[in-house]
Amino acid sequence: MSTRNSALAAYRNGLRATRVAFSQDTRVLLAARSQMRNGMINPSNPELSPQEQINHLNEVAQFLRRNIVQGKRLEGDKYALNIHDETELGDNESVKKAKATLVAKGGGCCGGGQKLYE
Amino acid sequence: MFSSLLRGSTIALRTASARSALRPVAAISRTSLVSPLRAYSTGLNRDDISARVIDVVKAFDKTTASAQVTADTHFAKDLGLDSLDTVELLVAIEEEFDVEIPDKVADEIKSVAEAVQYIASNPEAN
């Protein structure tokens, strides 16, 4: 794909991502889109190569899809979060795995750490 | 074997309902976006598609000056849209019909007629 086409594809990807992230918030949606258009015309990092600019925009789009969740205040301290299909939902399983400590690997200092990287 | 199939399906159901119970707000906001009038329309009428595409093109910011939009209008030649405008317009059309136009196809769509043609050929459009 030519640079021109992949730039346009990245722009399309970005516009779609703003829809996913800001579907409930027209003001921010329009602001994000106009910012994205400005970025296409006057890139904020002009020293990057076109390919790097394209990658950057695709990463912005991915970030918008996965890592932006808008909340709307309902009443008092309650907020409704717009968590959608593409929101990145991590789990906490990895913290439950015990890490092998120095002692478990047969001692710490004074040469005892020789097996540390096995 | 049949009973194990059944068991598998109830588990699947249960996890699905548990997931939706966890995220009730997301479910509500998504349904509120869908217009009830269009929810179940299969096979769209070509004239309707054409009228809706033309409405989207007319509503597009940069085309207010040239109000003459017909089924034969070409985005670049008749409306003076550049490539960025065309991408924006196609995303607006995607949102109107609730579809996602693949990049290769989208690069080829340069007129109202071509957009109508694609939407008519896409069974998921509504």
gemmi code that builds the backbone of each chain (N, CA, C; Angstrom):
import gemmi

chains = {
    "A": [
        ("MET", (0.843, -1.197, 0.000), (0.000, 0.000, 0.000), (0.879, 1.248, 0.000)),
        ("SER", (0.522, 2.210, -0.812), (1.322, 3.430, -0.871), (1.185, 4.209, 0.440)),
        ("THR", (2.159, 5.119, 0.646), (2.119, 5.919, 1.878), (0.833, 6.727, 1.952)),
        ("ARG", (0.445, 7.259, 0.776), (-0.773, 8.070, 0.733), (-1.982, 7.272, 1.219)),
        ("ASN", (-2.118, 6.039, 0.666), (-3.266, 5.236, 1.061), (-3.199, 4.822, 2.512)),
        ("SER", (-1.991, 4.473, 3.000), (-1.957, 4.040, 4.397), (-2.174, 5.229, 5.328)),
        ("ALA", (-1.790, 6.443, 4.897), (-2.091, 7.624, 5.711), (-3.597, 7.839, 5.798)),
        ("LEU", (-4.273, 7.688, 4.651), (-5.727, 7.867, 4.660), (-6.404, 6.774, 5.485)),
        ("ALA", (-5.849, 5.548, 5.379), (-6.423, 4.452, 6.170), (-6.248, 4.721, 7.659)),
        ("ALA", (-5.077, 5.275, 8.033), (-4.844, 5.590, 9.444), (-5.806, 6.677, 9.915)),
        ("TYR", (-6.043, 7.659, 9.041), (-6.980, 8.730, 9.383), (-8.382, 8.151, 9.592)),
        ("ARG", (-8.763, 7.237, 8.702), (-10.076, 6.591, 8.819), (-10.166, 5.816, 10.138)),
        ("ASN", (-9.085, 5.084, 10.415), (-9.020, 4.317, 11.657), (-9.171, 5.245, 12.858)),
        ("GLY", (-8.486, 6.393, 12.813), (-8.562, 7.346, 13.908), (-9.963, 7.905, 14.086)),
        ("LEU", (-10.611, 8.253, 12.971), (-11.966, 8.805, 13.064), (-12.927, 7.786, 13.660)),
        ("ARG", (-12.771, 6.524, 13.234), (-13.644, 5.486, 13.794), (-13.398, 5.331, 15.290)),
        ("ALA", (-12.113, 5.434, 15.686), (-11.784, 5.261, 17.101), (-12.406, 6.370, 17.944)),
        ("THR", (-12.450, 7.603, 17.399), (-13.081, 8.680, 18.173), (-14.553, 8.366, 18.398)),
        ("ARG", (-15.160, 7.717, 17.408), (-16.566, 7.339, 17.550), (-16.741, 6.340, 18.690)),
        ("VAL", (-15.821, 5.376, 18.761), (-15.911, 4.362, 19.811), (-15.726, 4.998, 21.186)),
        ("ALA", (-14.735, 5.885, 21.290), (-14.403, 6.433, 22.608), (-15.400, 7.502, 23.048)),
        ("PHE", (-15.854, 8.330, 22.116), (-16.630, 9.505, 22.506), (-18.047, 9.497, 21.946)),
        ("SER", (-18.634, 8.306, 21.782), (-19.947, 8.241, 21.134), (-21.016, 9.026, 21.899)),
        ("GLN", (-20.853, 9.166, 23.215), (-21.891, 9.836, 24.008), (-21.632, 11.339, 24.173)),
        ("ASP", (-20.523, 11.805, 23.656), (-20.069, 13.153, 24.003), (-19.731, 13.913, 22.720)),
        ("THR", (-20.748, 14.530, 22.131), (-20.566, 15.137, 20.810), (-19.492, 16.222, 20.813)),
        ("ARG", (-19.429, 16.976, 21.892), (-18.477, 18.083, 21.924), (-17.032, 17.569, 21.821)),
        ("VAL", (-16.721, 16.572, 22.634), (-15.370, 16.024, 22.604), (-15.126, 15.277, 21.293)),
        ("LEU", (-16.167, 14.604, 20.790), (-16.036, 13.879, 19.519), (-15.615, 14.840, 18.407)),
        ("LEU", (-16.314, 15.957, 18.305), (-15.991, 16.916, 17.245), (-14.618, 17.536, 17.471)),
        ("ALA", (-14.294, 17.811, 18.743), (-12.988, 18.390, 19.043), (-11.877, 17.420, 18.670)),
        ("ALA", (-12.071, 16.135, 19.006), (-11.046, 15.133, 18.698), (-10.862, 15.011, 17.186)),
        ("ARG", (-11.971, 15.074, 16.451), (-11.873, 14.929, 14.995), (-11.197, 16.131, 14.371)),
        ("SER", (-11.507, 17.317, 14.874), (-10.863, 18.475, 14.261), (-9.373, 18.492, 14.608)),
        ("GLN", (-9.050, 18.036, 15.826), (-7.636, 17.920, 16.207), (-6.913, 16.932, 15.294)),
        ("MET", (-7.610, 15.831, 14.977), (-7.003, 14.804, 14.139), (-6.770, 15.332, 12.719)),
        ("ARG", (-7.715, 16.119, 12.247), (-7.558, 16.710, 10.914), (-6.391, 17.695, 10.898)),
        ("ASN", (-6.312, 18.532, 11.951), (-5.178, 19.447, 12.043), (-3.872, 18.679, 12.047)),
        ("GLY", (-3.871, 17.550, 12.768), (-2.663, 16.733, 12.833), (-2.274, 16.167, 11.473)),
        ("MET", (-3.281, 15.890, 10.629), (-2.977, 15.382, 9.291), (-2.332, 16.476, 8.431)),
        ("ILE", (-2.783, 17.716, 8.622), (-2.285, 18.811, 7.788), (-0.974, 19.376, 8.349)),
        ("ASN", (-0.972, 19.640, 9.666), (0.239, 20.147, 10.322), (0.651, 19.184, 11.422)),
        ("PRO", (1.457, 18.168, 11.096), (1.806, 17.176, 12.107), (2.505, 17.812, 13.306)),
        ("SER", (2.186, 17.300, 14.495), (2.775, 17.896, 15.691), (4.235, 17.495, 15.863)),
        ("ASN", (4.669, 16.414, 15.219), (6.082, 16.024, 15.276), (6.645, 15.994, 13.859)),
        ("PRO", (6.903, 17.176, 13.278), (7.287, 17.205, 11.853), (8.607, 16.497, 11.566)),
        ("GLU", (9.417, 16.237, 12.613), (10.704, 15.612, 12.341), (10.568, 14.116, 12.043)),
        ("LEU", (9.414, 13.522, 12.354), (9.247, 12.090, 12.106), (9.007, 11.824, 10.623)),
        ("SER", (9.378, 10.624, 10.189), (9.125, 10.241, 8.800), (7.629, 9.985, 8.617)),
        ("PRO", (7.157, 10.054, 7.368), (5.721, 9.798, 7.145), (5.262, 8.480, 7.752)),
        ("GLN", (6.080, 7.436, 7.593), (5.673, 6.137, 8.129), (5.530, 6.188, 9.642)),
        ("GLU", (6.440, 6.926, 10.294), (6.345, 7.029, 11.758), (5.112, 7.830, 12.167)),
        ("GLN", (4.789, 8.852, 11.365), (3.575, 9.629, 11.652), (2.346, 8.730, 11.569)),
        ("ILE", (2.342, 7.871, 10.529), (1.199, 6.972, 10.341), (1.087, 6.006, 11.508)),
        ("ASN", (2.242, 5.445, 11.920), (2.217, 4.530, 13.058), (1.710, 5.239, 14.304)),
        ("HIS", (2.150, 6.488, 14.455), (1.726, 7.254, 15.624), (0.206, 7.396, 15.651)),
        ("LEU", (-0.368, 7.761, 14.510), (-1.823, 7.946, 14.463), (-2.540, 6.633, 14.750)),
        ("ASN", (-1.997, 5.527, 14.218), (-2.636, 4.234, 14.489), (-2.566, 3.887, 15.972)),
        ("GLU", (-1.448, 4.276, 16.614), (-1.340, 4.009, 18.047), (-2.304, 4.875, 18.841)),
        ("VAL", (-2.465, 6.129, 18.392), (-3.450, 7.001, 19.048), (-4.836, 6.364, 18.952)),
        ("ALA", (-5.155, 5.850, 17.750), (-6.468, 5.238, 17.548), (-6.647, 4.044, 18.478)),
        ("GLN", (-5.588, 3.235, 18.591), (-5.683, 2.058, 19.451), (-5.875, 2.468, 20.911)),
        ("PHE", (-5.157, 3.528, 21.301), (-5.287, 4.016, 22.672), (-6.709, 4.495, 22.937)),
        ("LEU", (-7.266, 5.230, 21.971), (-8.639, 5.733, 22.139), (-9.616, 4.575, 22.331)),
        ("ARG", (-9.429, 3.526, 21.527), (-10.352, 2.398, 21.614), (-10.223, 1.648, 22.928)),
        ("ARG", (-8.987, 1.415, 23.354), (-8.778, 0.513, 24.484), (-8.750, 1.203, 25.835)),
        ("ASN", (-8.156, 2.371, 25.891), (-7.795, 2.922, 27.190), (-8.552, 4.180, 27.586)),
        ("ILE", (-9.517, 4.598, 26.775), (-10.323, 5.754, 27.172), (-11.711, 5.262, 27.566)),
        ("VAL", (-12.109, 5.596, 28.768), (-13.470, 5.292, 29.200), (-14.059, 6.579, 29.750)),
        ("GLN", (-15.131, 7.031, 29.148), (-15.745, 8.258, 29.623), (-16.768, 7.938, 30.696)),
        ("GLY", (-16.844, 8.786, 31.709), (-17.839, 8.625, 32.753), (-18.792, 9.799, 32.738)),
        ("LYS", (-20.037, 9.522, 33.078), (-21.018, 10.597, 33.142), (-21.622, 10.591, 34.534)),
        ("ARG", (-21.691, 11.757, 35.147), (-22.203, 11.822, 36.508), (-23.705, 11.603, 36.509)),
        ("LEU", (-24.156, 10.665, 37.330), (-25.595, 10.409, 37.399), (-26.216, 11.255, 38.498)),
        ("GLU", (-25.958, 10.877, 39.756), (-26.462, 11.658, 40.879), (-25.465, 11.502, 42.010)),
        ("GLY", (-25.240, 12.568, 42.735), (-24.315, 12.496, 43.845), (-22.940, 12.059, 43.373)),
        ("ASP", (-22.432, 10.970, 43.977), (-21.091, 10.503, 43.648), (-21.116, 9.356, 42.642)),
        ("LYS", (-22.247, 9.077, 42.040), (-22.332, 7.949, 41.108), (-21.974, 8.386, 39.698)),
        ("TYR", (-21.182, 7.571, 39.038), (-20.826, 7.839, 37.647), (-21.147, 6.619, 36.793)),
        ("ALA", (-21.674, 6.851, 35.610), (-21.891, 5.761, 34.666), (-20.698, 5.730, 33.724)),
        ("LEU", (-20.007, 4.599, 33.671), (-18.827, 4.499, 32.815), (-19.205, 3.846, 31.496)),
        ("ASN", (-18.718, 4.421, 30.429), (-18.992, 3.883, 29.098), (-17.953, 2.827, 28.739)),
        ("ILE", (-18.029, 1.695, 29.430), (-17.110, 0.598, 29.116), (-17.709, -0.181, 27.951)),
        ("HIS", (-16.953, -0.370, 26.878), (-17.505, -0.993, 25.676), (-16.691, -2.222, 25.291)),
        ("ASP", (-17.051, -2.838, 24.181), (-16.429, -4.098, 23.759), (-14.914, -4.025, 23.687)),
        ("GLU", (-14.390, -2.900, 23.233), (-12.967, -2.846, 22.940), (-12.141, -2.324, 24.109)),
        ("THR", (-12.802, -1.929, 25.189), (-12.066, -1.447, 26.354), (-11.155, -2.556, 26.882)),
        ("GLU", (-9.919, -2.189, 27.197), (-8.981, -3.181, 27.706), (-9.304, -3.449, 29.166)),
        ("LEU", (-9.709, -4.674, 29.441), (-10.019, -5.041, 30.817), (-8.973, -6.038, 31.277)),
        ("GLY", (-8.042, -5.585, 32.096), (-7.016, -6.483, 32.595), (-7.576, -7.298, 33.749)),
        ("ASP", (-6.898, -8.376, 34.112), (-7.284, -9.081, 35.320), (-6.110, -9.058, 36.297)),
        ("ASN", (-6.386, -9.442, 37.495), (-5.347, -9.351, 38.520), (-4.678, -10.687, 38.786)),
        ("GLU", (-4.883, -11.675, 37.892), (-4.366, -13.015, 38.149), (-2.861, -13.027, 38.334)),
        ("SER", (-2.149, -12.171, 37.583), (-0.694, -12.260, 37.605), (-0.114, -11.909, 38.971)),
        ("VAL", (-0.822, -11.075, 39.766), (-0.255, -10.722, 41.069), (-0.298, -11.887, 42.039)),
        ("LYS", (-1.115, -12.896, 41.721), (-1.224, -14.020, 42.658), (-0.089, -15.018, 42.497)),
        ("LYS", (0.603, -14.948, 41.359), (1.721, -15.879, 41.158), (2.889, -15.465, 42.048)),
        ("ALA", (3.401, -16.432, 42.819), (4.527, -16.128, 43.692), (5.789, -16.009, 42.861)),
        ("LYS", (6.568, -14.992, 43.148), (7.848, -14.873, 42.458), (8.902, -15.629, 43.254)),
        ("ALA", (9.805, -16.272, 42.573), (10.884, -16.975, 43.254), (11.817, -15.949, 43.883)),
        ("THR", (12.036, -16.035, 45.171), (12.920, -15.079, 45.848), (14.342, -15.600, 45.833)),
        ("LEU", (15.252, -14.764, 46.267), (16.665, -15.170, 46.326), (16.836, -16.379, 47.222)),
        ("VAL", (16.153, -16.336, 48.376), (16.297, -17.427, 49.327), (15.795, -18.733, 48.716)),
        ("ALA", (14.690, -18.661, 47.991), (14.126, -19.865, 47.401), (15.080, -20.469, 46.380)),
        ("LYS", (15.957, -19.630, 45.820), (16.886, -20.148, 44.823), (18.217, -20.531, 45.449)),
        ("GLY", (18.263, -20.542, 46.758), (19.463, -21.027, 47.415), (20.393, -19.926, 47.862)),
        ("GLY", (19.835, -18.913, 48.524), (20.700, -17.959, 49.196), (20.964, -16.703, 48.422)),
        ("GLY", (21.378, -15.666, 49.127), (21.535, -14.338, 48.557), (22.950, -13.943, 48.260)),
        ("CYS", (23.613, -13.294, 49.239), (24.862, -12.599, 48.928), (26.069, -13.537, 48.908)),
        ("CYS", (27.223, -12.954, 48.627), (28.505, -13.630, 48.709), (28.554, -14.888, 47.838)),
        ("GLY", (28.214, -14.751, 46.588), (28.296, -15.893, 45.683), (27.064, -16.761, 45.698)),
        ("GLY", (26.178, -16.516, 46.674), (24.971, -17.319, 46.760), (24.008, -17.029, 45.619)),
        ("GLY", (24.203, -15.865, 44.980), (23.292, -15.490, 43.909), (23.660, -16.058, 42.560)),
        ("GLN", (24.605, -16.991, 42.533), (25.059, -17.529, 41.247), (23.940, -18.170, 40.441)),
        ("LYS", (22.992, -18.764, 41.162), (21.909, -19.468, 40.459), (20.746, -18.539, 40.114)),
        ("LEU", (20.933, -17.247, 40.383), (19.823, -16.302, 40.276), (19.204, -16.286, 38.892)),
        ("TYR", (20.030, -16.391, 37.881), (19.507, -16.219, 36.521), (19.249, -17.535, 35.820)),
        ("GLU", (19.209, -18.615, 36.558), (18.938, -19.903, 35.926), (17.454, -20.080, 35.710)),
    ],
    "B": [
        ("MET", (-23.353, -37.918, 25.331), (-22.727, -36.840, 24.584), (-23.669, -35.648, 24.475)),
        ("PHE", (-24.951, -35.942, 24.265), (-25.917, -34.854, 24.142), (-26.031, -34.056, 25.440)),
        ("SER", (-26.009, -34.793, 26.585), (-26.146, -34.086, 27.853), (-24.937, -33.183, 28.098)),
        ("SER", (-23.761, -33.656, 27.661), (-22.582, -32.804, 27.881), (-22.678, -31.544, 27.023)),
        ("LEU", (-23.253, -31.693, 25.836), (-23.478, -30.511, 24.987), (-24.374, -29.513, 25.706)),
        ("LEU", (-25.454, -30.064, 26.281), (-26.404, -29.203, 26.983), (-25.730, -28.478, 28.130)),
        ("ARG", (-24.942, -29.264, 28.867), (-24.287, -28.658, 30.012), (-23.381, -27.506, 29.566)),
        ("GLY", (-22.657, -27.788, 28.479), (-21.769, -26.742, 27.960), (-22.532, -25.479, 27.629)),
        ("SER", (-23.721, -25.639, 27.047), (-24.451, -24.445, 26.637), (-24.976, -23.675, 27.834)),
        ("THR", (-25.384, -24.369, 28.917), (-25.870, -23.597, 30.075), (-24.729, -22.815, 30.700)),
        ("ILE", (-23.541, -23.418, 30.713), (-22.404, -22.677, 31.269), (-22.143, -21.421, 30.442)),
        ("ALA", (-22.208, -21.615, 29.128), (-21.967, -20.460, 28.269), (-22.987, -19.376, 28.550)),
        ("LEU", (-24.251, -19.770, 28.714), (-25.305, -18.799, 29.008), (-25.021, -18.073, 30.306)),
        ("ARG", (-24.612, -18.868, 31.310), (-24.412, -18.251, 32.607), (-23.289, -17.222, 32.564)),
        ("THR", (-22.181, -17.592, 31.904), (-21.086, -16.616, 31.870), (-21.503, -15.385, 31.098)),
        ("ALA", (-22.301, -15.584, 30.038), (-22.726, -14.416, 29.271), (-23.581, -13.493, 30.128)),
        ("SER", (-24.498, -14.085, 30.921), (-25.357, -13.212, 31.725), (-24.551, -12.558, 32.834)),
        ("ALA", (-23.572, -13.289, 33.387), (-22.748, -12.693, 34.434), (-21.995, -11.493, 33.877)),
        ("ARG", (-21.501, -11.642, 32.636), (-20.749, -10.544, 32.055), (-21.651, -9.324, 31.862)),
        ("SER", (-22.874, -9.557, 31.382), (-23.733, -8.398, 31.141), (-24.169, -7.771, 32.459)),
        ("ALA", (-24.268, -8.581, 33.519), (-24.652, -8.011, 34.804), (-23.548, -7.105, 35.337)),
        ("LEU", (-22.311, -7.454, 34.991), (-21.189, -6.634, 35.450), (-21.168, -5.274, 34.780)),
        ("ARG", (-21.660, -5.208, 33.565), (-21.520, -3.960, 32.827), (-22.869, -3.451, 32.317)),
        ("PRO", (-23.799, -3.195, 33.221), (-25.137, -2.806, 32.753), (-25.139, -1.468, 32.029)),
        ("VAL", (-24.294, -0.559, 32.451), (-24.327, 0.792, 31.879), (-23.929, 0.756, 30.415)),
        ("ALA", (-22.888, -0.052, 30.131), (-22.436, -0.136, 28.744), (-23.553, -0.674, 27.853)),
        ("ALA", (-24.282, -1.663, 28.355), (-25.342, -2.266, 27.545), (-26.432, -1.238, 27.259)),
        ("ILE", (-26.794, -0.459, 28.250), (-27.865, 0.524, 28.070), (-27.437, 1.585, 27.059)),
        ("SER", (-26.206, 2.077, 27.214), (-25.809, 3.169, 26.341), (-25.734, 2.697, 24.892)),
        ("ARG", (-25.360, 1.421, 24.678), (-25.255, 0.973, 23.302), (-26.632, 0.888, 22.646)),
        ("THR", (-27.628, 0.373, 23.367), (-28.945, 0.241, 22.756), (-29.574, 1.605, 22.517)),
        ("SER", (-29.247, 2.579, 23.358), (-29.890, 3.877, 23.194), (-29.438, 4.563, 21.912)),
        ("LEU", (-28.304, 4.099, 21.343), (-27.816, 4.687, 20.101), (-28.645, 4.246, 18.895)),
        ("VAL", (-29.238, 3.064, 18.981), (-29.903, 2.492, 17.816), (-31.293, 3.085, 17.678)),
        ("SER", (-31.572, 3.602, 16.502), (-32.896, 4.142, 16.273), (-33.879, 2.999, 16.086)),
        ("PRO", (-34.986, 2.963, 16.830), (-35.922, 1.827, 16.749), (-36.534, 1.679, 15.365)),
        ("LEU", (-36.629, 2.774, 14.618), (-37.250, 2.710, 13.299), (-36.478, 1.834, 12.335)),
        ("ARG", (-35.145, 1.791, 12.500), (-34.335, 1.091, 11.506), (-33.817, -0.244, 12.009)),
        ("ALA", (-34.199, -0.603, 13.228), (-33.506, -1.708, 13.878), (-33.561, -3.000, 13.070)),
        ("TYR", (-34.674, -3.322, 12.444), (-34.782, -4.639, 11.846), (-34.937, -4.611, 10.331)),
        ("SER", (-34.632, -3.499, 9.705), (-34.812, -3.446, 8.258), (-33.761, -4.305, 7.572)),
        ("THR", (-34.209, -5.284, 6.827), (-33.296, -6.044, 5.986), (-33.471, -5.487, 4.582)),
        ("GLY", (-32.625, -5.849, 3.651), (-32.769, -5.409, 2.277), (-33.310, -4.001, 2.099)),
        ("LEU", (-32.414, -3.037, 1.960), (-32.868, -1.660, 1.864), (-33.266, -1.325, 0.440)),
        ("ASN", (-34.217, -0.431, 0.341), (-34.661, 0.080, -0.953), (-33.579, 1.007, -1.526)),
        ("ARG", (-33.258, 0.806, -2.804), (-32.170, 1.565, -3.407), (-32.429, 3.075, -3.391)),
        ("ASP", (-33.669, 3.467, -3.592), (-33.992, 4.902, -3.576), (-33.786, 5.485, -2.179)),
        ("ASP", (-34.158, 4.686, -1.150), (-33.956, 5.154, 0.218), (-32.474, 5.350, 0.502)),
        ("ILE", (-31.669, 4.346, 0.085), (-30.225, 4.451, 0.304), (-29.716, 5.717, -0.337)),
        ("SER", (-30.126, 5.920, -1.583), (-29.660, 7.082, -2.317), (-30.051, 8.367, -1.593)),
        ("ALA", (-31.288, 8.436, -1.129), (-31.751, 9.648, -0.439), (-30.960, 9.878, 0.840)),
        ("ARG", (-30.677, 8.784, 1.569), (-29.960, 8.947, 2.836), (-28.517, 9.339, 2.602)),
        ("VAL", (-27.889, 8.729, 1.569), (-26.506, 9.112, 1.268), (-26.452, 10.594, 0.898)),
        ("ILE", (-27.416, 11.030, 0.082), (-27.434, 12.437, -0.325), (-27.638, 13.342, 0.890)),
        ("ASP", (-28.492, 12.914, 1.830), (-28.683, 13.707, 3.046), (-27.381, 13.836, 3.828)),
        ("VAL", (-26.635, 12.719, 3.939), (-25.369, 12.766, 4.670), (-24.408, 13.725, 3.969)),
        ("VAL", (-24.359, 13.636, 2.647), (-23.440, 14.507, 1.896), (-23.835, 15.970, 2.087)),
        ("LYS", (-25.141, 16.238, 2.075), (-25.596, 17.623, 2.244), (-25.289, 18.130, 3.647)),
        ("ALA", (-25.397, 17.221, 4.635), (-25.162, 17.639, 6.019), (-23.682, 17.832, 6.309)),
        ("PHE", (-22.836, 17.343, 5.407), (-21.395, 17.417, 5.623), (-20.950, 18.880, 5.551)),
        ("ASP", (-20.151, 19.289, 6.521), (-19.793, 20.707, 6.694), (-19.442, 21.432, 5.405)),
        ("LYS", (-18.552, 20.817, 4.629), (-17.957, 21.592, 3.546), (-18.816, 21.675, 2.304)),
        ("THR", (-19.963, 20.990, 2.289), (-20.741, 20.983, 1.060), (-21.928, 21.934, 1.117)),
        ("THR", (-21.997, 22.776, 2.137), (-23.156, 23.666, 2.247), (-23.234, 24.636, 1.076)),
        ("ALA", (-22.085, 25.028, 0.562), (-22.089, 25.986, -0.537), (-22.740, 25.385, -1.781)),
        ("SER", (-22.401, 24.155, -2.081), (-22.978, 23.521, -3.264), (-24.123, 22.614, -2.842)),
        ("ALA", (-25.314, 23.172, -2.814), (-26.473, 22.432, -2.313), (-26.988, 21.408, -3.315)),
        ("GLN", (-26.497, 21.490, -4.543), (-26.971, 20.569, -5.577), (-26.256, 19.232, -5.468)),
        ("VAL", (-26.823, 18.317, -4.717), (-26.245, 16.977, -4.611), (-27.244, 15.996, -5.216)),
        ("THR", (-26.806, 15.271, -6.220), (-27.678, 14.264, -6.837), (-26.989, 12.911, -6.772)),
        ("ALA", (-27.655, 11.901, -7.298), (-27.094, 10.549, -7.264), (-25.808, 10.463, -8.086)),
        ("ASP", (-25.597, 11.387, -9.017), (-24.417, 11.320, -9.873), (-23.259, 12.175, -9.379)),
        ("THR", (-23.438, 12.837, -8.239), (-22.414, 13.778, -7.776), (-21.105, 13.063, -7.468)),
        ("HIS", (-20.019, 13.659, -7.938), (-18.682, 13.136, -7.679), (-18.067, 13.955, -6.544)),
        ("PHE", (-17.466, 13.262, -5.553), (-17.006, 13.984, -4.363), (-15.943, 15.027, -4.696)),
        ("ALA", (-14.942, 14.626, -5.455), (-13.828, 15.541, -5.712), (-14.172, 16.555, -6.801)),
        ("LYS", (-14.731, 16.069, -7.923), (-14.954, 16.960, -9.061), (-16.087, 17.941, -8.806)),
        ("ASP", (-17.219, 17.455, -8.261), (-18.389, 18.327, -8.132), (-18.418, 19.084, -6.815)),
        ("LEU", (-17.894, 18.468, -5.752), (-17.989, 19.116, -4.441), (-16.654, 19.715, -3.996)),
        ("GLY", (-15.609, 19.423, -4.736), (-14.303, 19.982, -4.394), (-13.724, 19.428, -3.104)),
        ("LEU", (-14.079, 18.196, -2.745), (-13.544, 17.615, -1.513), (-12.132, 17.079, -1.758)),
        ("ASP", (-11.238, 17.285, -0.777), (-9.916, 16.669, -0.899), (-9.969, 15.264, -0.286)),
        ("SER", (-8.802, 14.594, -0.265), (-8.818, 13.188, 0.159), (-9.216, 13.047, 1.629)),
        ("LEU", (-8.810, 14.011, 2.472), (-9.195, 13.940, 3.885), (-10.706, 14.117, 4.038)),
        ("ASP", (-11.258, 15.074, 3.290), (-12.712, 15.283, 3.333), (-13.443, 14.007, 2.931)),
        ("THR", (-12.922, 13.357, 1.880), (-13.586, 12.144, 1.393), (-13.602, 11.069, 2.477)),
        ("VAL", (-12.467, 10.923, 3.181), (-12.417, 9.939, 4.269), (-13.448, 10.291, 5.336)),
        ("GLU", (-13.514, 11.581, 5.697), (-14.486, 12.003, 6.715), (-15.911, 11.724, 6.260)),
        ("LEU", (-16.175, 12.017, 5.003), (-17.522, 11.798, 4.472), (-17.883, 10.311, 4.496)),
        ("LEU", (-16.919, 9.456, 4.125), (-17.207, 8.022, 4.127), (-17.442, 7.505, 5.545)),
        ("VAL", (-16.706, 8.051, 6.518), (-16.951, 7.641, 7.905), (-18.356, 8.079, 8.331)),
        ("ALA", (-18.769, 9.269, 7.882), (-20.131, 9.724, 8.194), (-21.169, 8.795, 7.569)),
        ("ILE", (-20.907, 8.350, 6.332), (-21.835, 7.413, 5.674), (-21.844, 6.080, 6.414)),
        ("GLU", (-20.655, 5.622, 6.850), (-20.580, 4.383, 7.632), (-21.455, 4.483, 8.872)),
        ("GLU", (-21.386, 5.632, 9.544), (-22.155, 5.785, 10.776), (-23.650, 5.818, 10.481)),
        ("GLU", (-24.017, 6.426, 9.360), (-25.431, 6.486, 8.996), (-26.002, 5.084, 8.780)),
        ("PHE", (-25.215, 4.212, 8.123), (-25.729, 2.876, 7.797), (-25.234, 1.798, 8.744)),
        ("ASP", (-24.452, 2.188, 9.742), (-23.981, 1.250, 10.750), (-23.178, 0.105, 10.131)),
        ("VAL", (-22.278, 0.442, 9.223), (-21.404, -0.570, 8.622), (-19.962, -0.070, 8.705)),
        ("GLU", (-19.030, -0.944, 8.380), (-17.635, -0.546, 8.292), (-17.144, -0.893, 6.889)),
        ("ILE", (-16.778, 0.118, 6.123), (-16.348, -0.119, 4.753), (-14.865, -0.502, 4.777)),
        ("PRO", (-14.504, -1.661, 4.206), (-13.088, -2.063, 4.211), (-12.229, -1.037, 3.464)),
        ("ASP", (-10.972, -0.904, 3.892), (-10.097, 0.126, 3.323), (-10.006, 0.054, 1.804)),
        ("LYS", (-9.846, -1.182, 1.285), (-9.658, -1.312, -0.167), (-10.869, -0.806, -0.924)),
        ("VAL", (-12.059, -1.113, -0.413), (-13.282, -0.650, -1.066), (-13.420, 0.853, -0.901)),
        ("ALA", (-13.142, 1.334, 0.314), (-13.338, 2.753, 0.609), (-12.454, 3.629, -0.285)),
        ("ASP", (-11.252, 3.139, -0.617), (-10.368, 3.922, -1.486), (-10.967, 4.109, -2.879)),
        ("GLU", (-11.854, 3.194, -3.264), (-12.426, 3.245, -4.613), (-13.695, 4.091, -4.684)),
        ("ILE", (-14.289, 4.385, -3.532), (-15.571, 5.104, -3.553), (-15.305, 6.599, -3.684)),
        ("LYS", (-15.716, 7.152, -4.833), (-15.423, 8.565, -5.081), (-16.656, 9.344, -5.493)),
        ("SER", (-17.812, 8.712, -5.470), (-19.023, 9.436, -5.861), (-20.219, 8.894, -5.088)),
        ("VAL", (-21.305, 9.658, -5.112), (-22.526, 9.223, -4.440), (-22.976, 7.875, -4.995)),
        ("ALA", (-22.915, 7.736, -6.324), (-23.398, 6.501, -6.947), (-22.609, 5.289, -6.453)),
        ("GLU", (-21.275, 5.442, -6.320), (-20.459, 4.313, -5.865), (-20.763, 3.968, -4.409)),
        ("ALA", (-21.011, 4.994, -3.596), (-21.359, 4.734, -2.195), (-22.690, 3.994, -2.111)),
        ("VAL", (-23.663, 4.434, -2.896), (-24.971, 3.769, -2.899), (-24.816, 2.323, -3.335)),
        ("GLN", (-24.008, 2.126, -4.382), (-23.766, 0.781, -4.895), (-23.204, -0.135, -3.806)),
        ("TYR", (-22.223, 0.377, -3.039), (-21.618, -0.452, -1.997), (-22.632, -0.772, -0.900)),
        ("ILE", (-23.362, 0.262, -0.433), (-24.332, 0.047, 0.647), (-25.393, -0.963, 0.215)),
        ("ALA", (-25.844, -0.856, -1.050), (-26.870, -1.775, -1.546), (-26.354, -3.206, -1.560)),
        ("SER", (-25.038, -3.371, -1.799), (-24.479, -4.717, -1.886), (-24.126, -5.281, -0.505)),
        ("ASN", (-24.191, -4.441, 0.541), (-23.810, -4.906, 1.861), (-25.052, -5.317, 2.654)),
        ("PRO", (-25.204, -6.614, 2.952), (-26.403, -7.080, 3.625), (-26.517, -6.570, 5.067)),
        ("GLU", (-25.406, -6.104, 5.652), (-25.455, -5.676, 7.057), (-25.896, -4.227, 7.208)),
        ("ALA", (-26.020, -3.511, 6.093), (-26.400, -2.108, 6.185), (-27.828, -1.976, 6.681)),
        ("ASN", (-28.058, -1.010, 7.537), (-29.441, -0.753, 7.957), (-29.618, 0.712, 8.327)),
    ],
}
model = gemmi.Model(1)
for chain_id, residues in chains.items():
    chain = gemmi.Chain(chain_id)
    for i, (resn, *xyz) in enumerate(residues, 1):
        res = gemmi.Residue()
        res.name, res.seqid = resn, gemmi.SeqId(i, " ")
        for name, pos in zip(("N", "CA", "C"), xyz):
            atom = gemmi.Atom()
            atom.name, atom.element = name, gemmi.Element(name[0])
            atom.pos, atom.b_iso = gemmi.Position(*pos), 0.0
            res.add_atom(atom)
        chain.add_residue(res)
    model.add_chain(chain)
structure = gemmi.Structure()
structure.add_model(model)
structure.setup_entities()
